[in-house]
Structure formats: C-alpha cells, structure tokens
Amino acid sequence: MNADLIARYSAPVPRYTSYPTAPHFHTGVDETDYRRWLEENSQGLLSLYVHIPFCDRLCFYCGCHTKQVRRYDPIATYLDALNSEIGLVAKYLPAGRKVAAIHFGGGSPTIVNPSDLMGLRQTLAANFEIVETCEISVEIDPTHVDAEKLRAWRQFGMTRASVGVQDFEPIVQAAINRPQSFGETAGVVNVLRDLGIGSINLDIVYGLPHQDREMLLRTIDLSLSMNPDRIAMFGYAHVPWVKKHQSLIDTATLAGPADRFAMAKAGAEAIVGAGYQPVGIDHFARPDDSMARKFRDGALRRNFQGYTTDGAETLIGLGASSIGRLPQGYTQNIVATGQYCQAISEGRLPIARGFALSDADRATASAIEELMCNYAFSVGDLRARFGQAADEVCNDALHASFNEDGFVSFDGDTFAITPQGRPFVRTIAAKFDHYLNQGKAKHSSAI
C-alpha cells in the first residue's frame, strides 16, 4: 500500500475501547453518582474487572497503571482495601446480582500469594453470586509465576489465561527490560494445560524497539508452536507523555508507520495461514473458539480489555485505576494506590472521575463499537434503538462516506468499511468522535 496513504491514516487516534474515551472523563461524576448508579442497577448479569497494580519489575513498553515492588507488604495492604471495596460496592447493588465474567489485570495478578488469593475468592463469593459457568480470565507474566501459584489460580476458578509474550528476540527484550525465554513461556503454557485451563491466549506486540518484520515472524512461529486458542497482536503504543518510563526507549529504534503497517500485515497473514480466524483489528482465534463464533454471529463486544465475548451491560471496576461501565455511564477509581486505600479506609467508594452518557453518546458509542467489532453498522438499527438521538451519527455516516480512498461504503442504511479500509478502522471510527478534538488528550499511532 502507498506509504503516503499509510502515513495519512496513521494519525494518532484512540483505540476506542470506550466512547467517550477515558481522557474525557471528568470529576463532575463522583461517589454520589456512582452510588446512585449502583442502586439503580437491578437487572442483567454483571462482569467484574479486578486490577492488581503491582509488578516484580518495570517493563519499559508498558502502558498500564502499575508499579514495581520488592516487598509484599504494599500488596497485602492493597488487598485489604480491595476486599473492602468489594463489600462497599455490593452494599449499594441490589441483592442477588449474578456475575458471569471476572477479568484480572495489572500489573501482574499472579504476584498475589495463594492464601491471599483464596481470601479474595471468599470475599467475592460472599458478596456476589458467581454463576457456575463464569469465565475467569487472568493476565500472566510467565517469568514471575510458578506451578504453586498457577494451581492456586486454578483452584480460584481460572478458566482462561492470557500469557504475555511480547517478543522473543533478545535485542528487543533488552530494550524493553523484559528478558523472557521461549522455554520458560512454553513451560507455563504446559502447566496451564496440565491444570485443565480450557483457553489460553498469547499476547504479542509489534512496533517494539529494534523489532523488524523477520523478528516478529520468528516470535509468531514460536508462539504458534505452543498451539494457543487465541492470539492478540497489539501495536506498541509509545506514549511517554502519559507513561514517563517509556522515555527510556530510544525513539530512533522504533519503526515508522509504513514499517509498522508491513509488520502488522505480515504477522496477521502468518497467523491466519496457521488456521486462525482474524477477529477485529488485533485478535485471532481458532475457528471453534467462542470469540471466533461471536465474531461470525455479529455478537462480539469491545471493552477496556479489548475484544470480548462478555455480553454483560454492566462492568464493575474494582481496584485502583479500574474503569467501570454502567448503563448510566463510566466510572474510574483513584489511580494512586495510597489514595485509593485511604478512601476505602474512610468507607468511601474510591471514584476519581467518570462520564454520564446522553442518548446521543450511547448512539455514537454503539456505532463505533459496531465498526470496531464488525466493520459496519446500520443507520436503521440505530434509529430504531435511539430515535432522534441517532440523527448525529446518521449525518456523520453520510459525511464520512465521501471517502476518495475507497475505504468505506454507504447505501443509505449500512455504513461499512471495505476490506482495504479495515486496517484503518480506528481512523475511520474517529470521524464519528465528537469529543476527539476537545481537551489536550494525545493518542498513539493508529497503525
């Protein structure tokens, strides 16, 4: 593809794991609002996101809210607060709410010791009804976990593991401060399989320092040899203005838009060639996997963890920095762990900011999520669901359809992204984002 075209469509835009996106959350939404939203939340299944903001080391590429710790004391203190927050949230929710999905992210959730993990399970079970078929997914750093901890997570109820690979090349690993051999990664995957974990996902990153197309393909080949059920291949987001430690990466070692595009294309072709189905912009799944089936059925969803099969309308965020999504809007907890723990000790829901949704926001959010998941949305469907609140989206669709590059089509009802335009779905979705140019938010490359 033409390098000038790639450069034009690689302008920084959000990843659209929500709409409006997190930079537009504000302090006008507070604890009082969140308490009311919880009290009004009486129907449907819940999903939970639990954030563990600690790691044994600091990876330079990381964009998560986390910090390195050398002692367990801060983790234990944090877990006390987390257990208390679970009780606080449950107090305001109507009784008997059922949980169908729990995702543990970080940081490194596997930093929690087994006894504390079992205590957390008891707290969750005491405050929510966890359905028998609940999917419990856990992000795993294979360099800092052992069989005992993995057995504890299996006892906890883990059904899916997301194992971080990033890249197996030594020069890349040195540049991002993440030495990790193929052997230790494969060893963790084997233990997970022996424990009966039914779904294993591997996370790969392209666009890392020093990385080129051949390096990425070698990492993909090694990853495929572990026979994962899913593969996520993300583009590295270089945002040192948000994560200062990323400034330790020499920008001269990072690929430009054309090379990133070539890496993403070659990587996707290799994964698809091995029998995986592409799902959205950066996920791949075996054809019989639940995510692949949801994609084929047009039922795939997108939230703050990326693509998901979780259909719950309410996502409760637990832990420092966690973001929740309720029918009324979004909430985000206090980011700093010390301030988060202080709020909990005072009996307060630790909300720092959020966003109350209008009907027009909901219509736009639906259109953008459909584009990100299915590369198309129906104007007629939006009007049926949101009435006049969908007018703005419909006008945007008409305006965005005048695309001289042939990346979109619009027949008066269905706005669709053509196969050639799919790598640029984030840039096209941004045409519908009425908050994008408000404020000072900066984003990563769209490629």
N, C-alpha and C positions, 0 to 999 in steps of 0.2 A: 504494500500500500504506500501511496505517496507520503514522503516524510513531512512535507508541509501540512498535509491534511491531518496526519497523526499529531503534529505539534499543535495545530489549531484546536483539536478535540481533547488534548491532554491538559487543558487549563485546570487549575485546582478547583475542585468541587467536592461537596460532601459525599460520604459513602451511602447516605440515605438508609441508615438503619432505623431512622425515625423521621417524622415530619410533623412540626418543625424540628430541625436538628438541635442537638444539645447546646451549641453556642447561643441559641436564642432563648434558653430557659432563663428565668429571672426570679428575683427574690419576692416578687408580688404573690407567688404561690408559696404558702408556708404551712406550718404544722396544723393550723386550724383547718385549712382547706383539705389537707391530706386526711385528717381525722374524719371530716365530713364525707369525703370520697369513699373512705373505707366503710363507713357506716351505711352508705347507700349501695354498697356492692353486695347484693344479695343473691345474684343468680350466676350460673355457669361455673365451669371449672377454673381453678387457679393454676398458675405456674409460678415458681419461685426462682429468683436468681440470687445466689449467695456469693458474696465477694470476700475472698481471703487476700488481703493486700500485702503479702509478705513473700520474699524470695530468699534463697540462700546466697544469691549473687545478683548483680545488676547487669542484665543484657543490654548492650548499648542501643540496639534497634527497637527496644520495647516501647510501646505507646500506651501501656496500661497504667492505672493508678496502683503503684506498688512501691515497696522499699525493701532494701536488703537488711536482714537482721542476722546477728551472730549468736544471739541468746534466744531462749524460748520464752522468757518472761513476758516480753511485749505481746507475743502471740496468745499466751494464756489470758492476759488481761483483756485483750481484744475479744477473745472467745466468750468471756464472761459477759461482755457488753452485747455481743451478737445474740447470745441466748436470751438476754433480757429484751432485746429489740423484738425478737420473735414473739415473746409473750405480749409486748405492748401492741404490736400490730394485730395479733389475734384478738386482743381485748376489744378492739374497735370494729373488727369484721363481724358480720352476723355469724352466729354459731353454726358449726357443722360444715364449714366450707371444705370442699374436696380439692386436693392437689393432684394434678395429673402429670406434672413435669417439674423437675428440680435441676438446675444447672449450677455447678460450682466453678467459678472462675477466679482469676487472680491477676498478678501474683501466681503462686503455686499452691493450690489447695492441698496437695499432698504433703505440705510442710506440717500439717496438723498431726499430732501424735494419735495413735489408735484409741487410747482411753478418752481423750477429749472428743474425738470423732463420734464415739458411741454416745457420749453425753449430748452432743448436738443432735444426734438422731432421736434421742429420747425427748428432747425439747420440741423438735418438730412434730413428733408423733403425739405429744401431749396437747399441742395447740392446733393441729390440723388433722383432717382425715386424709391420709396418704393412700390413694387408691392402689389396688393390688398391681395394676398394670402401669404404675407411674414410671416414666422414663427418668432415670437419674444419671446425668452425664457429668463427667469430671475432666477438667484440663490437667494434663500430666506432663511434668518435666522429667524425662526418663533418666537424667543424670543425678537426680536427687530424690530417688524413691527406691524402696527395697520391697522384697516379697511380703514382709510382715505388714507394711502399710497398705500394699495392694490387697492383701487378704482382708484387712480391716475395712477398706472401701467396698469390697465385695460383700462383706457382712452388713455394711451400712445399707446396701441395696443398689450399688452402682450397676447400671445396665449398659452404659456406653462410655467409652474412654476416648478422649481427644489427646493424642500424643504429639507433642511439639517436635518437629524435625528441623525446620528452617532450611538448613543446607548442610551437607556432609563434607564440603571442601574445607581443608584446614585453613587456607588463607582467608576464607570468608568467616569461618568460625572465630579466628583470631581477631578479625576486625570488629566483630560484634560481641566479643567477650563471651562466647558460648561454645567451648570445646565439648564435642559430643560425638562419640564414635558410632558407627553403624552397629557394631557388636552389642553395645550396651542398650541401644534403642531396640534392636531386634529381640534382645533378651527380655526387656519389659513387655514387648508385644506378645512374646511366647508365654510369659507368666499370666498375662491377662487372658489369653485364650485358654490356658490350663484351668483358670478360675471360672471359666464359663461366661466371660463377658461376650455378649452376642453381637456387639457392634463396636468396631474400632476405626477411628478416624485419624489420619495423619495430616498435620499442618505443614505446608511448605511455603516458603516466601521467595518471590523473585524480586529483582531490583536491589539486592543487598550489595554492600561494598565489595568491589573486586569481582563480583559474580558476572559470568557471561553465559551465553546460551548453552555451551557444552557442559559447563559446570552444573547448570540447572538440570540438564537432561541426565547427567550421571546421578544426581540426587534423586530424580524421579525414578530412574531404573532401580536404584537400591530400595526406594520406598515401595515400588510395585512388587519387589521380591518378597515383601512382608505380607502381601495379599490383604491390604486393608479393605474395609467395607466402603469407606468414603475417603476422599482426599480433598482437602481445601488448599488452594494455591492462591495466596494473597499477594498483592503488590505491596512492597515495603513503603510505608508512609513516613517520609522524612519531614518531621515537624519539630525541629529543635526550638522553635519559639513556644511550643507547648511542653515538650519534654527536653529539658536542658541537657540531659546526659547524651542525647543524640548528637550534640555538638562534638562529641568525641569521635564521631565518624567523619572522615575526610570526604567532603563533598566531591572532590576530584575523582574519587574511586567509585562514584555512583553512575549508573548508566543513564543516558538521556532518554527522552520519550520514544524515539524510534527503536532503540535497542531494548527498552522495556517492552514495547509492543511485540517485538520479534521474540523475546523470551516467553512472554505470556502465550503467544500463538504456538510456538514450538512445544512448550510444556503441555498445553491443552491437547494438541494433536497426539503427543506421546501417550497421555493418559487415556484419551478416547480410543486410541489404537489398541490399548490393552483391554478394551471391553467395558470401560466405564461410560456412563451417560453424563454429559455436561448438565449441570443444574445451576441456572443463573450465571452470574459473571465469574465466579471463582470456586465453585464446588463441583465435585464429580462423585458419582455413586454407582455401585453395582446396579444393574437393571432391576434386580429383585429387592433392592433396599427400599425402606419406607420413604426416604427422601426422593428417590427417583420416581416412585409411584405417585407421590404427592405432586411432583412437577408435571408428570404426564396428565394427571387429573385436573391440573389448574388450581390445586389447593395448597401450594407452597406458601409459606409465610416468611416474613423477614422481621427480625427484631435486633436488639443491641448486640446479640451474639452472632449475627449474620443470618443465613438461611436456616429455617427450622421447620419441622413438621408439627410443632406445637400450635394448636389452634385456639388456645385459651385467649379470651379477650382481656383478661386481667393478668398482668405480670407484676408480682410484688418484688421489689428490690430490697435485699437485706444486706447490711454491712456498709462500711464506709465507701462512699462514692457511688453506690449502687443506684441504678436508674430503674424506676418502675413505670409501667404503663397501665392506666386505668381508663375506663370509658370516658371519664371526665377530662383526662389529661395526663401529663407526665410529671413525675417527681424525681428528684435526685437527692440522695443523702449527702451529708457533710463529707468532704473529701479527706481532710486531715484526721488521722485515727485518734489522736489525743482529744480533739474537739468532739469527734463522734462519741467517744467513750464518756466524755463529760456530759453531753446531752442525755445519753442513756441513763447515767447515774442520777440525773435530776428528774427522771421519769418523763422525758420529752421524746417525742418522735423526732429523729435527727434530720429533719428536712432542711436542706440549704436553699433549694430553688426548684422551679418547675415551670409548667406551661399549661394553662387551661385552654382546651380546644373549643373553637367555634365550629358550627356546622360546615362552614366553608373550609376550615382547616381539615376536618375529617374527610371531606370530599377529595381535597388535594392529596391528603395522605393516602387514601385508597388508590387514587390514580397512580401515584408514584410507586407505591408498593406493588401494584399490578405490573408496572413497567419493569421494575427491578426483578420480579419473580417470573413473569410470563411474557415480557416484552410487548404487551398490548393491554389496552383497556377499552371498555365500551362506554361511550357517552350516554347511550340509552340506559344502561345499567346504573350509571352514576345518577342520572336524573330520577330514576325510579326509587333509588335509595335515599337521595339527599335533596330532591326537589330543586328549588331555585338556588340553593347553596352550591349546586354543581355548575351554575352558569359560568363562573370564572374559569373553571377547569375546561369547560367546553370551548370557551373563547381562546384559551391558551392552546388547545389542541388544533384549532383552525390556524392560529398564527404559526405554531411550530411545524405545521405540515408543509409550509413553503420552505422545503429544505433542498437546496440545489445539489447537495451531495448524494441524494438518493438514499438517505439513511432512514427515512420514515415514510409511512403511507397513511392516508386518512380518507375513508369512503363516506364520511358524514356520520358514521356511528363508531366504527372501530379505528382507534389510533394505534398504529403498530410500528414497531421498529423492524426494519428489514434485516436479513441475515448479515449484510455488510455493516450495518449500523450497530449490531449488538455489542461489540467491544466498547462502544462509546455510550452505553446506556446511561451511565451516571451524568454525562454531559447533557444528554437529551432530557433526562428527568429534571435537570436543573432549570430547564425552560419553564417548568411549572412552579418553581420555588419562589414565592413572593417575599420571602424573608432573606433570600440569599445575599442581597447587597445592603442589607441593614446591619449596622454594627461593624465591628472590626474583625470578625472571625476570619481566619485564614485556614485553608484546607490543603490536603495533599493532592498530588497529581492524579488525574482521572484514569491514567493508563497504568 
